[in-house]
Amino acid sequence: MSDASAIPTPPQTRGGVVAYLQVDGAVRAAAFYVRAFGAEIVASMPPDAQGRTPHVHLHLNGSSLMLADPYPEYGQPLRPAQGFSLMLPVDDIHAWWERALAAGAESEMPVAEMFWGDLYGQLRDPFGVVWALDQPKGGAAAPPPCGRGMSGPAPAAAGSAIRAPTV
């Protein structure tokens, strides 16, 4: 019988939707996200004999981000990142932008004021992931989504309807 106290308590998963990225070099990617975006590594499985890890858990800007290396022998070959970007709401886009560039990210779309009024730009990290940095009007980033852990969004008030925002 195993000792249950020997199993570490996993770190809190933050955010309502958590990206789990497969990258070639999950440990290197985690170190990059620490330098580029101020992420914190909160859990990591040790690498195997080939240097691959099946799990790294980061906290980044109020949310969780998970990483893993490809394991083709288990049906998980490396696939290039495509068709998505990760939105990163920030309160000082220029400071975040410069830190990411200094860490090795490349500009895909320079920071500019967008038609909706926010400052917005896109970076590609060395692992092929596109990051969309957004500084809302007025300079203050929105608080991390929900802040309720995994319990989901707050219930709607009785009789209220969800409406699409007007632009």
DRENLORO-855029 format. One record per residue (C-alpha): residue in one letter; z, x, y. Coordinates in steps of 0.2 Angstrom, whole numbers. Each point is the difference from the previous one (the first is absolute). Layout:
# DRENLORO-855029
<site><residu>a</residu><zz>Z</zz><xx>X</xx><yy>Y</yy></site>
...
# end
This chain:
# DRENLORO-855029
<site><residu>m</residu><zz>0</zz><xx>0</xx><yy>0</yy></site>
<site><residu>s</residu><zz>-4</zz><xx>7</xx><yy>17</yy></site>
<site><residu>d</residu><zz>11</zz><xx>1</xx><yy>15</yy></site>
<site><residu>a</residu><zz>-6</zz><xx>-12</xx><yy>13</yy></site>
<site><residu>s</residu><zz>8</zz><xx>10</xx><yy>14</yy></site>
<site><residu>a</residu><zz>-12</zz><xx>14</xx><yy>-3</yy></site>
<site><residu>i</residu><zz>-14</zz><xx>-11</xx><yy>6</yy></site>
<site><residu>p</residu><zz>-2</zz><xx>2</xx><yy>19</yy></site>
<site><residu>t</residu><zz>-1</zz><xx>-15</xx><yy>11</yy></site>
<site><residu>p</residu><zz>-18</zz><xx>-1</xx><yy>6</yy></site>
<site><residu>p</residu><zz>-2</zz><xx>0</xx><yy>19</yy></site>
<site><residu>q</residu><zz>-3</zz><xx>-16</xx><yy>10</yy></site>
<site><residu>t</residu><zz>-18</zz><xx>-6</xx><yy>0</yy></site>
<site><residu>r</residu><zz>-4</zz><xx>-5</xx><yy>18</yy></site>
<site><residu>g</residu><zz>-13</zz><xx>-11</xx><yy>6</yy></site>
<site><residu>g</residu><zz>-9</zz><xx>-16</xx><yy>-6</yy></site>
<site><residu>v</residu><zz>-15</zz><xx>8</xx><yy>-7</yy></site>
<site><residu>v</residu><zz>1</zz><xx>18</xx><yy>-6</yy></site>
<site><residu>a</residu><zz>-15</zz><xx>12</xx><yy>-2</yy></site>
<site><residu>y</residu><zz>0</zz><xx>10</xx><yy>-16</yy></site>
<site><residu>l</residu><zz>-13</zz><xx>13</xx><yy>3</yy></site>
<site><residu>q</residu><zz>-8</zz><xx>11</xx><yy>-14</yy></site>
<site><residu>v</residu><zz>-4</zz><xx>17</xx><yy>8</yy></site>
<site><residu>d</residu><zz>-5</zz><xx>17</xx><yy>-7</yy></site>
<site><residu>g</residu><zz>16</zz><xx>9</xx><yy>3</yy></site>
<site><residu>a</residu><zz>14</zz><xx>-13</xx><yy>3</yy></site>
<site><residu>v</residu><zz>14</zz><xx>13</xx><yy>4</yy></site>
<site><residu>r</residu><zz>-12</zz><xx>9</xx><yy>12</yy></site>
<site><residu>a</residu><zz>-4</zz><xx>-17</xx><yy>8</yy></site>
<site><residu>a</residu><zz>18</zz><xx>-4</xx><yy>2</yy></site>
<site><residu>a</residu><zz>3</zz><xx>16</xx><yy>8</yy></site>
<site><residu>f</residu><zz>-14</zz><xx>-3</xx><yy>12</yy></site>
<site><residu>y</residu><zz>6</zz><xx>-18</xx><yy>4</yy></site>
<site><residu>v</residu><zz>17</zz><xx>8</xx><yy>5</yy></site>
<site><residu>r</residu><zz>-8</zz><xx>12</xx><yy>12</yy></site>
<site><residu>a</residu><zz>-13</zz><xx>-12</xx><yy>7</yy></site>
<site><residu>f</residu><zz>9</zz><xx>-16</xx><yy>1</yy></site>
<site><residu>g</residu><zz>19</zz><xx>4</xx><yy>-2</yy></site>
<site><residu>a</residu><zz>1</zz><xx>-8</xx><yy>-17</yy></site>
<site><residu>e</residu><zz>16</zz><xx>3</xx><yy>-11</yy></site>
<site><residu>i</residu><zz>-2</zz><xx>3</xx><yy>-18</yy></site>
<site><residu>v</residu><zz>13</zz><xx>-11</xx><yy>-8</yy></site>
<site><residu>a</residu><zz>-5</zz><xx>2</xx><yy>-19</yy></site>
<site><residu>s</residu><zz>-12</zz><xx>11</xx><yy>-10</yy></site>
<site><residu>m</residu><zz>-2</zz><xx>3</xx><yy>-18</yy></site>
<site><residu>p</residu><zz>-2</zz><xx>18</xx><yy>-5</yy></site>
<site><residu>p</residu><zz>-18</zz><xx>6</xx><yy>-3</yy></site>
<site><residu>d</residu><zz>-7</zz><xx>2</xx><yy>-18</yy></site>
<site><residu>a</residu><zz>-7</zz><xx>16</xx><yy>-7</yy></site>
<site><residu>q</residu><zz>-16</zz><xx>-3</xx><yy>10</yy></site>
<site><residu>g</residu><zz>9</zz><xx>-2</xx><yy>16</yy></site>
<site><residu>r</residu><zz>-3</zz><xx>-19</xx><yy>1</yy></site>
<site><residu>t</residu><zz>14</zz><xx>-13</xx><yy>4</yy></site>
<site><residu>p</residu><zz>-1</zz><xx>-18</xx><yy>-5</yy></site>
<site><residu>h</residu><zz>11</zz><xx>-6</xx><yy>15</yy></site>
<site><residu>v</residu><zz>6</zz><xx>5</xx><yy>18</yy></site>
<site><residu>h</residu><zz>8</zz><xx>-12</xx><yy>11</yy></site>
<site><residu>l</residu><zz>0</zz><xx>2</xx><yy>19</yy></site>
<site><residu>h</residu><zz>8</zz><xx>-9</xx><yy>14</yy></site>
<site><residu>l</residu><zz>-12</zz><xx>0</xx><yy>15</yy></site>
<site><residu>n</residu><zz>2</zz><xx>-9</xx><yy>16</yy></site>
<site><residu>g</residu><zz>12</zz><xx>-13</xx><yy>-7</yy></site>
<site><residu>s</residu><zz>-11</zz><xx>-3</xx><yy>-16</yy></site>
<site><residu>s</residu><zz>-2</zz><xx>7</xx><yy>-17</yy></site>
<site><residu>l</residu><zz>-15</zz><xx>9</xx><yy>-6</yy></site>
<site><residu>m</residu><zz>-2</zz><xx>5</xx><yy>-18</yy></site>
<site><residu>l</residu><zz>-11</zz><xx>14</xx><yy>-7</yy></site>
<site><residu>a</residu><zz>-6</zz><xx>6</xx><yy>-17</yy></site>
<site><residu>d</residu><zz>-12</zz><xx>13</xx><yy>-7</yy></site>
<site><residu>p</residu><zz>-15</zz><xx>-6</xx><yy>-11</yy></site>
<site><residu>y</residu><zz>3</zz><xx>-1</xx><yy>-19</yy></site>
<site><residu>p</residu><zz>-18</zz><xx>-2</xx><yy>-7</yy></site>
<site><residu>e</residu><zz>7</zz><xx>1</xx><yy>-18</yy></site>
<site><residu>y</residu><zz>10</zz><xx>-16</xx><yy>3</yy></site>
<site><residu>g</residu><zz>-14</zz><xx>-9</xx><yy>9</yy></site>
<site><residu>q</residu><zz>4</zz><xx>5</xx><yy>17</yy></site>
<site><residu>p</residu><zz>-15</zz><xx>12</xx><yy>6</yy></site>
<site><residu>l</residu><zz>-1</zz><xx>6</xx><yy>18</yy></site>
<site><residu>r</residu><zz>-9</zz><xx>-13</xx><yy>10</yy></site>
<site><residu>p</residu><zz>-4</zz><xx>4</xx><yy>19</yy></site>
<site><residu>a</residu><zz>9</zz><xx>-10</xx><yy>13</yy></site>
<site><residu>q</residu><zz>-12</zz><xx>-13</xx><yy>7</yy></site>
<site><residu>g</residu><zz>-1</zz><xx>-17</xx><yy>8</yy></site>
<site><residu>f</residu><zz>18</zz><xx>1</xx><yy>8</yy></site>
<site><residu>s</residu><zz>10</zz><xx>8</xx><yy>13</yy></site>
<site><residu>l</residu><zz>19</zz><xx>1</xx><yy>2</yy></site>
<site><residu>m</residu><zz>6</zz><xx>-7</xx><yy>17</yy></site>
<site><residu>l</residu><zz>14</zz><xx>9</xx><yy>8</yy></site>
<site><residu>p</residu><zz>7</zz><xx>-9</xx><yy>15</yy></site>
<site><residu>v</residu><zz>8</zz><xx>13</xx><yy>12</yy></site>
<site><residu>d</residu><zz>8</zz><xx>1</xx><yy>17</yy></site>
<site><residu>d</residu><zz>-8</zz><xx>16</xx><yy>6</yy></site>
<site><residu>i</residu><zz>-17</zz><xx>1</xx><yy>-8</yy></site>
<site><residu>h</residu><zz>-4</zz><xx>17</xx><yy>9</yy></site>
<site><residu>a</residu><zz>15</zz><xx>9</xx><yy>-7</yy></site>
<site><residu>w</residu><zz>-3</zz><xx>-7</xx><yy>-18</yy></site>
<site><residu>w</residu><zz>-19</zz><xx>4</xx><yy>2</yy></site>
<site><residu>e</residu><zz>3</zz><xx>18</xx><yy>5</yy></site>
<site><residu>r</residu><zz>13</zz><xx>3</xx><yy>-14</yy></site>
<site><residu>a</residu><zz>-12</zz><xx>-7</xx><yy>-13</yy></site>
<site><residu>l</residu><zz>-15</zz><xx>11</xx><yy>6</yy></site>
<site><residu>a</residu><zz>12</zz><xx>15</xx><yy>1</yy></site>
<site><residu>a</residu><zz>5</zz><xx>-3</xx><yy>-18</yy></site>
<site><residu>g</residu><zz>-19</zz><xx>-1</xx><yy>-6</yy></site>
<site><residu>a</residu><zz>-6</zz><xx>-17</xx><yy>3</yy></site>
<site><residu>e</residu><zz>-17</zz><xx>-3</xx><yy>7</yy></site>
<site><residu>s</residu><zz>-5</zz><xx>-12</xx><yy>13</yy></site>
<site><residu>e</residu><zz>-12</zz><xx>-14</xx><yy>-6</yy></site>
<site><residu>m</residu><zz>2</zz><xx>-11</xx><yy>16</yy></site>
<site><residu>p</residu><zz>8</zz><xx>7</xx><yy>15</yy></site>
<site><residu>v</residu><zz>14</zz><xx>-9</xx><yy>9</yy></site>
<site><residu>a</residu><zz>-7</zz><xx>-13</xx><yy>12</yy></site>
<site><residu>e</residu><zz>5</zz><xx>-16</xx><yy>8</yy></site>
<site><residu>m</residu><zz>-7</zz><xx>-14</xx><yy>-11</yy></site>
<site><residu>f</residu><zz>-6</zz><xx>-17</xx><yy>5</yy></site>
<site><residu>w</residu><zz>16</zz><xx>-8</xx><yy>-6</yy></site>
<site><residu>g</residu><zz>9</zz><xx>12</xx><yy>13</yy></site>
<site><residu>d</residu><zz>9</zz><xx>12</xx><yy>-12</yy></site>
<site><residu>l</residu><zz>-2</zz><xx>18</xx><yy>-2</yy></site>
<site><residu>y</residu><zz>-8</zz><xx>4</xx><yy>-17</yy></site>
<site><residu>g</residu><zz>-8</zz><xx>14</xx><yy>-9</yy></site>
<site><residu>q</residu><zz>-4</zz><xx>5</xx><yy>-18</yy></site>
<site><residu>l</residu><zz>4</zz><xx>16</xx><yy>-9</yy></site>
<site><residu>r</residu><zz>-5</zz><xx>6</xx><yy>-18</yy></site>
<site><residu>d</residu><zz>13</zz><xx>11</xx><yy>-9</yy></site>
<site><residu>p</residu><zz>-5</zz><xx>14</xx><yy>-11</yy></site>
<site><residu>f</residu><zz>2</zz><xx>-12</xx><yy>-15</yy></site>
<site><residu>g</residu><zz>-14</zz><xx>-11</xx><yy>6</yy></site>
<site><residu>v</residu><zz>12</zz><xx>-14</xx><yy>6</yy></site>
<site><residu>v</residu><zz>-4</zz><xx>-8</xx><yy>17</yy></site>
<site><residu>w</residu><zz>14</zz><xx>-4</xx><yy>11</yy></site>
<site><residu>a</residu><zz>-1</zz><xx>-12</xx><yy>15</yy></site>
<site><residu>l</residu><zz>12</zz><xx>4</xx><yy>13</yy></site>
<site><residu>d</residu><zz>4</zz><xx>-15</xx><yy>12</yy></site>
<site><residu>q</residu><zz>10</zz><xx>0</xx><yy>16</yy></site>
<site><residu>p</residu><zz>2</zz><xx>-18</xx><yy>5</yy></site>
<site><residu>k</residu><zz>-1</zz><xx>-6</xx><yy>18</yy></site>
<site><residu>g</residu><zz>15</zz><xx>5</xx><yy>10</yy></site>
<site><residu>g</residu><zz>3</zz><xx>16</xx><yy>-10</yy></site>
<site><residu>a</residu><zz>13</zz><xx>-7</xx><yy>-12</yy></site>
<site><residu>a</residu><zz>-5</zz><xx>-1</xx><yy>-19</yy></site>
<site><residu>a</residu><zz>5</zz><xx>-16</xx><yy>-9</yy></site>
<site><residu>p</residu><zz>16</zz><xx>2</xx><yy>-10</yy></site>
<site><residu>p</residu><zz>-3</zz><xx>4</xx><yy>-18</yy></site>
<site><residu>p</residu><zz>-6</zz><xx>-16</xx><yy>-9</yy></site>
<site><residu>c</residu><zz>13</zz><xx>-12</xx><yy>-6</yy></site>
<site><residu>g</residu><zz>15</zz><xx>13</xx><yy>-2</yy></site>
<site><residu>r</residu><zz>5</zz><xx>-11</xx><yy>-14</yy></site>
<site><residu>g</residu><zz>-3</zz><xx>12</xx><yy>-15</yy></site>
<site><residu>m</residu><zz>-10</zz><xx>-9</xx><yy>-14</yy></site>
<site><residu>s</residu><zz>6</zz><xx>-18</xx><yy>4</yy></site>
<site><residu>g</residu><zz>-16</zz><xx>-4</xx><yy>10</yy></site>
<site><residu>p</residu><zz>-3</zz><xx>-8</xx><yy>16</yy></site>
<site><residu>a</residu><zz>12</zz><xx>-12</xx><yy>9</yy></site>
<site><residu>p</residu><zz>-3</zz><xx>-18</xx><yy>-5</yy></site>
<site><residu>a</residu><zz>-10</zz><xx>-10</xx><yy>12</yy></site>
<site><residu>a</residu><zz>9</zz><xx>-13</xx><yy>11</yy></site>
<site><residu>a</residu><zz>-1</zz><xx>-18</xx><yy>-6</yy></site>
<site><residu>g</residu><zz>-16</zz><xx>-8</xx><yy>6</yy></site>
<site><residu>s</residu><zz>-8</zz><xx>16</xx><yy>6</yy></site>
<site><residu>a</residu><zz>-17</zz><xx>6</xx><yy>-5</yy></site>
<site><residu>i</residu><zz>-7</zz><xx>18</xx><yy>-1</yy></site>
<site><residu>r</residu><zz>-13</zz><xx>2</xx><yy>13</yy></site>
<site><residu>a</residu><zz>-13</zz><xx>14</xx><yy>2</yy></site>
<site><residu>p</residu><zz>3</zz><xx>10</xx><yy>16</yy></site>
<site><residu>t</residu><zz>-12</zz><xx>-3</xx><yy>15</yy></site>
<site><residu>v</residu><zz>-8</zz><xx>15</xx><yy>7</yy></site>
# end
